[in-house]
Amino acid sequence: MRGRSVFVTGAYGLLGSWLAKALLREGARVTVLKRDAVTASALVLEETERRVNVVHGDVADLPALERALGEYEVDTVFHLAAQAIVGVARRAPVATFETNIRGTWNVLEACRRAGVARTVVASSDKAYGAQEDLPYRESSPLQPVHPYDVSKAASDLLARSYWHAFGLPVAVTRCANLYGGGDFNFSRLVPEAILAALQKRSPVIRSDGRPRRDYLYVEDAVAAYLAVCELLDDGRGAGQAYNAGSGAPRSVLELVELVCALTGTGVSPEVRGTGTPEGEIERQWVDYAKLRASTGWEPQVDLEEGLRRTIAWYREHLPKTEEPPKTAPAPADHRG
């Protein structure tokens, strides 16, 4: 990536902030899109923000995207910006579709007009929907039914269509649930479980604890994105989708019990739900053999080590208090 001009949407989210740091370490010139004033969620990127170009705007604004790609002579794009919360998608589907679907075609169209040499678009394992045959493989059909999942499948199809119809060198990533330091959206399972355990509260599970998920540490996800980008650089991978996951699914209860044990605060999970919450999928994990065969990528951080690193990050950055926040977080969402 050294010397390349890279544009990152969603750079203030969990994955985007870690990706931006990695790109800077590799010597890229990085430009990021910033929609809102961001505080806690930008802590990972905070120390590097002085070293990136910041464009204020939104993926809904095609002229702003075209201006950014042109003015900064961008040759590589990572499109990560999305409304990524399942519950929000159910409450506000139109806004989710505007961001996740319209935002994606705007980015793709801006890349097409600017002649960007390589574009990587974030899809999700949620795009596959509920399926009996697991793990998901890239050849598995996309058959989502819930608003968030549908929005990611649509962006996935849009991205690949830009290769087949227009020759835009673009590839798609379908990652498992991501976790790591810097995620301050406490409706998600991992950060809320860690927050609760560190504050000596019992993490709440709003299912029966049996749903199984694939959890991928954020730095492994960054390495997967860079590997997919390298495929495009080598003239391979365009129009393709690539799974990235841990290969070791765990139940929600197992994950939260591990968080509780690793924090050492003596709490245990509180199971309040039955079955799988509405709008979520009971069993999800991916086969990453295609990415491994194409690039040699494999996850390097197992769940226990990843959670140790994540807990250490929150110990350092959370307010030093054992009292719950004045507005208690919602019960944990299964999404990592």
N, C-alpha and C positions, 0 to 999 in steps of 0.2 A: 504493500500500500504506500510505500514511501514516495512522496512527491505528488501523489494523486490528489485531486480536488474532490472531496466526498461530501455529499449532502445527506443528512440524517433527519427524517421526520420521526416524531415520537422520542426525541433525544432526552426528554426529561422524565420518561418512564423508567421502569426497572431495567429492561433490556437495553433501551436506547442509551441510557447514561453509562452503563458499563461498556457498551460498544464504542461510544464516543471516546472514552478513556483509552480503550485498546487501539483505536485508530490513531490517536495522538501519539501513543507510545511507538507505533510503527512508522511514524513520520508522515502521516497524511495531513493535508490541509483540510480542516473540518468546518463545515457550515451546518448549523442546526436551525430547525424551525421551532419557534417558541410562540405558543398561542396565548397562554395566560401567565399572570404573575405566579411563580412557583416558589414555594418555601421549602418545607421539609422534604418533599418528594424529590427535590433537586440536589440533595446533599451529596450524592455520589458524584454528580457532575460539577458541583460548586467549585471545587478546587481547580478544575480545568476550564471553567467557562471563560476565563480571561484569555485563553489560548484558542478559542473557536470564534468563528464569525456567527453572530446571532441575527437571524432574520425573523422579524415579528410578523406573524401571519397565521394562516389556517389552511389546511389542505382543501377546504371548500373554495378557496380563492385561486383559480387557475392562473390569472395574470400575475399574482404574487409569486407563484411557483415558477412560472416561466422567467420572471425577472431574476429570481434567485439563481436559477440554473445558468442563466446567461451571464449575469454580472460576475459570478464567482467561477465561471468556466468549469462547471462541474462535469466530471467524467464518470462518476460512480454514485449511485443512489441506493440507500437503504431505507425502504418505506416501512416504518414500524408504527406510525401514528394510528390510533384506533380508540374507539370507546370499547373498553375491554372487560366490562363487568356484566356478568350474566343478568343479575337483578336489575341493573339500570336498563339493559336492553329490553327486558320485559315491561318495565314501567314507561320507557320512552323509546319505542321502536323506531319512529321516524327519525329522531335525532341520531340514533345509532346507525341507521341505514345511510343517512346523509354523510356521516363521518366515515364509516367503514367502506361503503360502496362508492358513493360519489367522490369521496376523498381519494380513493384508490384510482378511479379512472382519471381524475384530474392529474395525479402524480404521473400516471402512465402516459397520458397525453402530453404533459409538459416534457417528459423524457423523450418521447417520440419526436416532438418538434425540435428539441434541442440536440438530438442525435447523441444521447447519453450512451456510453459504451457498455455499461453494465448496470443492471438494476436488480435488486433483491427485494422481494415483497414478502411481508410476514403474513402467512395464513395461520392455521392452527389445527391441532388434532381435532378440535371441535367441529371442523368442517366435515368430518366423516359422518357425524351423527351416531346414533346407537346402532351397533351391529353385533351379530352373534359371532362372526368369525373374527377373532382377535389373535395376534395384534393387528392393528391397521397397517396395511402396506400401501404404497403409492398407487398400486393398481386397484385398490378398494374403491367402490363407488362413493361419491360424495352424496349423502342422503340426509342432510340435517332437517329438522323440523322446528326448532326454537329460534327466536329472532337473532340472538347473537351468533349462533352457529350458522344460520343462513347467511348472515352478513359476511362471515369469513369465507364461506364457500363461494359466494358471489365474487368477492375480491380475488380469490384464488383463480377462478375461471377467467375473470377479466384479465388478470396478469398474463396468463398463458395464451390468451387470445391475441395479445399484442405481439407475441412472437410469431404466431402462425399467420396472422393477417398482415402485420406491418414489419416483421423482421426485427422488432425491438429485442435486444439481448436481455431477457428477463428470466429469472428463476424464482421459485416459490419455496418457502420453508414452512413446514408443518411441525411445530415443536410441541412437546408435552408441556405440562404445567411448569412454569418457571418459578424459581424462588431464589432469594438471596438478599443481601443487605441493600437497603435503599427503597424498599417497597413500603410506603406508608398508607397504603389502602387497606385498612384493617377490616374490610369485609371479606378479605381473602384469608384462606385457611392458615397458611404458614405465618404471616406476620401477626395475625390476631392470636394464634396459639402461643407464639413466643411472647407477645406483649402480656397476655394473661398470665403465663407461667412466671415471667419475671416480676410481675406485680402480685404474685402469690394468689392469683385467682384461678379457679378451675376453668380451663378452656372449654367452651361450649361447642358441642357437635350437634348440628340440627338435622342429622340423619340418624340412622341406627348404627352408623360407624362402619358399615360394610362396603360402601362404594369404593371401588379400586381405581387408583389413578397412577399415572407415570409422572414422576417429579424430576425435573432437570435443573441442575445448578446453573446459575446465570452465566458464570464464566465459561462453562462448557457450551452453553447456547451461543455465546459470542464467538467461540471458536468454530462452531458449526456455520454461522453466518459468513465468517471470513472464508471458510472452506468452500461454501457454495459460490461466493464471489470469485474465488480463484478458478472455479470451473468455468465461469463465464469468460474469464480472462484467457483461459486456454482454448476458447472456442467450443467448449462443451457445456452441456447443462441448460442451454437456452430452451425455454418452453417446458422445462421439467419441474417437478415438485420433489422435495426431499424431506423425509421425516428425520427428526432428531429427538431422541429420548434417552432414558436411562437404561431401558431394558429390564428394569426390576420394579414392576408395579407394587404398590402397597395400599392397604386399606386406609381409609381416613382415620380410623381408630388407632391403627399401628403407627401412623405418622405422628398423631398428637401425643400418644404415649411416649414416643421417642423424644419429642420436643420436651415433654415434662421431665423425662429422665435426664436429658442433657443439661437442662437449666439447673438441676439440683435444688429446686426450691420446694420439693415435697408435695407438689400438687398433682392431681390426676384429672383426666378428662371427665366432663359431665355430659352424658349422652341424653339429649332432650327429644330427639326426633324419632320417626319411624320411617323405614324405607328410604327412598331417595327423594330429596326435595323436588318440587315441581319445576320443570324447566331445565333439569340437569340430567346427565347420562350416568347410568350406574357403573359401567365398566369401560375404561378407556386406557389403552396404551399402544405404543407404536413399535414397529420394526424399523430399525435404522440401517439395515444391511445395505441398502442402495447407496446411502451417503458414505458408509464405511468402504464399500467396494470402489466408489468413485474417487474418494479423497483420502482415505485412511483415517477419517475422523472417528473417534470413539470418546464417550464421556470419561473424564479423568477423575471426577470427584463423586464418590458414592454418597448415598443419602445421609449417612451418619456424619461424615466429614463435612458435607455441605451445610448441614444444620449446625454443626459446631461453629463453622465460619460465620454463618448468618446470625446465630445467637450472639457471638462475640461482637459483631457489627452493631446490633441493637443495644447491647450493654453499653457500648461506647457512645451511642448517639441519642438514646432515649433520655428524657428528663430523669434525673436521679431522684425518683420517688417510688414508693411502694403503693401509693394510692391510685385507684383507677381514675381515668380521666373523668371530668365532670359529665361529659356526654359519653356514656359507655358505648363501645363499639357494638355493631350488630353481631349476632351469632355468626360463626365462621362459615363463609362460603367454601365450597369444595375446591374452587379454582386456586391453583398455587400462585 
